[in-house]
Amino acid sequence: MSEAPKTRPKVPEGKSRFLTTRQKPANEKGYIGYDTIWEPFQKEVPYKTPKKP
């Protein structure tokens, strides 16, 4: 086997309807992690007190 340094290929950013994944840079041990960013599923409406009769 060759003694080539072990490196991971750069992974493109993954996108779906509510989720985005990005590759993090490698740390000192060579571990490569991923960021996951979630988009909100629903709108948040501020609460209004009901009218009194």
C-alpha positions, 0 to 999 in steps of 0.5 A, spaced: 500 500 500 502 507 498 503 511 504 499 517 501 495 522 506 488 520 508 484 526 506 476 526 505 474 529 498 470 536 499 463 534 499 458 539 496 452 542 500 446 538 501 439 541 500 432 539 501 426 542 503 427 543 510 434 541 511 441 544 509 448 540 510 455 542 510 461 539 511 466 542 517 473 542 516 477 537 519 480 537 526 487 535 529 485 528 529 482 528 522 475 527 524 470 531 519 463 533 521 457 536 518 453 542 520 445 541 519 441 547 519 434 546 519 429 551 516 422 552 520 416 548 518 411 553 520 410 560 521 410 563 528 404 568 530 404 572 536 399 571 541 393 576 541 388 576 547 381 574 545 376 580 545 372 580 552 364 579 551 
